[in-house]
Every structure is written in structure tokens, then in C-alpha cells.
Amino acid sequence: GPDRPPLPCLTRWPMTVPHDAELMTVGPDEAVITFRTDGADAVTTRVGDAEVTTTGPYHHAHVVGLEPGTEYELDVDGAVRSEWLPASFTTLERPPGRLLATIATANDVHFGEVECGRIGDLGEEELGPILRAEPGERPYPEVMNGAVIDEMRALDPDAVVVKGDLTDAGGEAEFEAFLDAYGALGARMQWVRGNHDVKTDLHFADGYAPYPVHVDGVTLAVVDTVVPGSDRGQLSGEQVAWLDDLAGSVTTPVLVFGHHHVWNLAADHRSGTYFGINPDDSEALAAVVQRRENIVGYFAGHTHRNRVRRFAAARDVPFVEVACTKDYPGAWGEYRVYEGGYTQMVRRAAAPAAMAWSEKTRRMFAGLYRDYALGPLGDRCFMQRF
């Protein structure tokens, strides 16, 4: 045949591969997809017809202008689909009526902590890896909480509740560091102690909670679930009665905040060593929720995971756990309360230094931590009607 010219030499550039792409947050009008690349690569994320291009190594693709209750196709250039990065998703429905209040929460912020990844005092039996900030780096609780505080200030919520484990061991300097940091949010910032906060002084913040926080059209009820000297939880009879009286005295929706999560009210057994609120006290809380129809949710931390449970014995309202702020995924919660319901959106600290630390810590506990901590999208982001 006739002579053919040689084929041109094509230079093949390596394809950018996003790692651990996750559909992190979905709201009525927005979605957030996070991932990392090996370098400062530009990656385009598509949600329906909308496109956002981000530059690595840490990517926080925030897509806005979406329609509520609408299904959208999702694509991240070069990313592998997984249960964490579906081919499509549906935005949250917007609750009926006007917006009454916006609330932000954090928990398990652990000022003073210097290492993470330990289950307990297991020595060489720890699953690992055990992680610390590198020499010369800022302590990671300061990095993670500083990023979250900046995001909360940008949100400008009506109230902020930090739901316990403010410190690593309850030291005075640790608590002062917490107050110095979250004090930037002003008088709207409220807090309650967790089990870590009474390690040094078993009487730290005795009697500080319960207390109400009143914002326009909404009542927040903050309760103390600590058993001093233990990681287990309780809700005293006095606090149960206080919550019952509070809910009966207001006509607004009531959102309840504490550190410990509740017992599985549907369980066919009981435990005297449960690391959340003990079965008897959990049932007493559920009875108040069943009786007071304006109590619309209970929101905890402690477990370092995102989870929602609903129980017939408590009108199927959400009993929520939100993952920790101080390591993967660097979580904090945003609540928008409307006349006819509210939305929960768990967000991830987006600052590059915060994402760098949370990317390191996702591999804790022999690589099992992400699957435990992140939880299904529906446990992070949901809409609840009144």
C-alpha cells in the first residue's frame, strides 16, 4: 500500500485522580462534595447543569442555587463512584413557612488533646495509627475548631451550642482555651460539659445545666448528661421534670441538646454499662418526648459518629448523634428552623489545614474510622416536619 506518514507522538499527561470523594452535605438548595488530589490539580464537579472547579490538594466543592426536593446527577472528574459518591442525589425539601432561626452546634472539640486514635489503654493492642500534630505545627484541636468557628461566624447563627467534651481532661488551661476560641462567637455561644470535662475535677460545672435558650420562635433546652468519673451518661429525674415543665410552658418547638446519646429504646435487653444515657433515663426522656408534641428532636455528640434513630415510643422524632469536630470529618451542625419544620446539615470544616488533618485521621482504627464516623447521608442531612 501507499506509504503512510508516521503517527504523531502524543504526550500522555497523567490523569488527575480524586481520592476519597464524598457527597458530604446536602441541603434544600446546595450540596458539598469533598475530596483530595495528590497535588494542586484543578477538578470540576458537576451537579446537574451546575459546575464548580476547585484546586487541590484539598477540595471543597460547594454547589449552590439548587432546587429543593429535586434529583440531580452528580459527577466529579476522574473520581470513582462509591456508596459515598453516588451517581445522583435528591436535595432536601424546604420546610413550610418562614425561617425562624438558625442554630449551629459543635461537639467533642477536645482542647488540650495531643494525640488521637486510641480506643483505650490497650498498649500494643491498639489498632492504630496513633496520630499527633507534627513538630512545629499548631495543635490540631486549635486548627479544627478555628476553622469551624470561622465558618460559624460566616453563617452568623442566632445561637451556638457546644455539646460537651470541651477539653481533653478538664484542665483549667484547656477550658480557658475553649472559652478563648469559642468566645469569638459572643453571647450567643452556649456550652454544656461532657465526660472528658470532669476528669480533673469531678464537680466541674455542677449545676450549670439544665437551662433554656430562647430565640425567635424556637426554644433550646440544654441538659447535663454526665456521670462524673465515668464515660457513661444519665439524665436525672430533676432534669426530666425540668424538661417536661419547660416544654409545657412554651408554644414554640423545643430542640434538646446534651452530650450523651440515648439507649436503643427498641432493644430487647438492658445494660447497666451502656456508654450513653442508661436505659431507665433514656426511657424517661422518651416519655417526655412522647407527651410533649413540641419537642422535635434530641441532639448529642459523644460517639464521634453521625447517626439518627427514631423510636415509636418517642413519636419517631430524631434522636441524633453528630460526629466530632477535632478529627475526621471535622464535623459541625447547622439547623434551620422554619414555621413548619427544620433541616439538619452536618458540615465539614473546609479550611485546607483542617482538611489536611481530617484526611490523616480518616484512616484511624485500622482504616475503619471513615465507615464508622461519617454515617449515611440521610443521617447527616435531613428535613423534619412539625
Buried (B, 14 or more C-beta within 10 A) or exposed (E): EEEEEEEEEEEEEEEBBBBBBBBBBBBBBBBBBBBBBEEEBEBEBBBBEEEBEBEBBBBBBBBEEBEBEBEBEBBBBBBEEEEBBEEEBEBBBBBEEEBBBBBBBBBBBBBBBEEBBBEEEEEEEBBBBEBEBEEEEEBBBBBBBBBBBBBBBEBEBBBBBBBBBBBBBBBEEBBEBBEEBBEEBEEBBBBBBBBBBBBBBEEBBEEEBBBBBEBEBBBBBBBBBBBBEEBBBBBBEEBBEBBBEBBEEBEBBBBBBBBBBBBBBEEEEEEEEBBBBBBBBBBBBBBBBBEBEBBBBBBBBBBBBBBBBBBEEBBEBBBBBBBBBBBBBBBBBBBBBBEBBBBBBBBBBBBEBBBBBBBBBBBBBEEEBBEBBBBEBEBBBBBBEB
